[in-house]
Amino acid sequence: MKKLKIYLDTSVIGGSFDDGFKEHSIRLIKNLKQDRIVGVISEITIRELENAPAFVKKDFETYEEKLEVTIITEEIKELAENYIKDKIVTKKYYEDALHIACATVYQVDLLVSWNFKHIVNFNKIMQFNAGNIKNGYKALQIYSPMEVLNDEE
């Protein structure tokens, strides 16, 4: 069976240390470490983690080599800028737009995030996908880690 290719945004990585998100972030990362899923991050994730607490960085280093790291191309920047032009997000949240654009262009199976305001939000998902289709891309599946993996381990 084909493994799910899942784009993890930075909130999932840091979520391993947040009481509200810990259980499901850890479970997702455990599946990554056990090669049950293919994890994908981007250069943005690496850059955002530079400002993370040392304990988050140290934990990330234990599974970083399991992740595919995508490069931010001009195509991705253009798509992210289209999201802003279409008023899906503002320039202030350009990095969120880049995460969505990256996952879209690299055609992952889904993106997971704990960012309920700008990413895992019914209206935003509809808007991002309308933008994707308008720009010639497929719709992107977006979920929280809680929704992705069943309890069978």
N, C-alpha and C positions, 0 to 999 in steps of 0.2 A: 504494500500500500504506500502511496506517495505521502511523504511527510509534508505537513503544513509549513509553508514559508511565512514566517510571522515577523513583521517589522515592530520592534520595541522602541517606543519613544523613551526619553530620559526619565519620565515619571515612573515608569515600570521598574527601572533599575533602582532608583531611590526609594520606591515603594516597599522594597524589602525591609526597610527600617522604619516604616510608618505603621503604627498600630492598626489604622483603618484599612491598610492595603497589603500588609505584610503577608498574610496567609496565601493570597492568590498570586502575588508577585513571586514569592518563593517557590510556589508550586510550578509556575510557568518556567522559571529559571532552572528548576530541577529537571523538568522535561527537556530543556535545552541541553543541560549537562549530560543527560542520558541519551542524547541523540534521537529523541522522539519527535522533535520539531527542528526546523531550520530557523535559526534566529538571524535577523538582519537589523543592523543599525546604520547610521550614516555618520559622516564627518561632523554633522551638527551635534549628534549625541556625544561624540568624543569631546568636542569643544565645550558643550554644556557641563560635562562631567569634570572639567578642569576646575570648576568652582564648587564642586561637591565636597562634603566633609571627607577627611582621610579614610574613615571606616567604610564609606560607600565606595571610594576608589579601590580600596584594598579588596573588598568583596568582588567588585567588578573584574578585577585582574584574575580571579579564580576561574572565570568562564569567558573572558574576552576573546581568547583564541578560538572558541567555538562559533563565534559570530562572523557573519559576512559583513564587511564594512563597505557601504556604497559611497561613491564619490558624487559630490554636488556638481552637476554639469550645468551648462547654459540652458539646456532644455528644462531642467528642474527649476532653475531660478526664474525662467520665463513663466512656467506654470504657476509657481508661487506668487509671482507678481500679478498674474491674471486673477488669482483668488482675491488679492488686495484690491485690484481695479474693480472687481465685481462686488466689493464690499462684504465679502464673506468674513474676512478678518481685517483688522487695521494694520498699518505698518508696524505698530508697536509689537504685534504678534507674528512678525515675519518668520521667526524660527518655527512656529507652529505650522505655518503655511508650507515651509520647506519640508518638514516631516511628512506632511500629507502628499506633497508633490513628489518627494523621493519615493515613497511607498507606491504611488501611482505609476510613475515612470518605470520603476524596476519591477512592476507587476507582481508584487507579493500577494499571497492569498488573503492576508488581512493585516491590519495595523492594530496594535493594542496600546492603550494609554489610560492613565487615570485623570487626564485633563478633561473634566466634564463640561467646562465652560466653553472651550474653543475647539474641541476635537470630538469627544464621545458625547455627542449631543444630537438628538434627532434632527433638529432644524439645520445645524451645521453640516451633518452628514449629507442631508439632502442637497444643501447648497454646494458642498464640495463636489459631490457626484454630478450635479447639473453642470458645474464648471468643467469637470473632467470630460464629460460627454461632449459638451460644446467645443472643447479643444481637441477632440479626437481620441480620447483615452477611455478606458473601461471604468466602470464604477468601482470604488474601493470599499471593501468590507471593513468597518471600524467597530471595535468592541473594547470593553474593559477586560482585563485579565480574568475577572470573575466569570465572564460569559464564555470564555474560550475553551477551557479544558474540562472534561467531565471528571468525575471522582475515581474513575478506574485508573489505577497507577500501576 
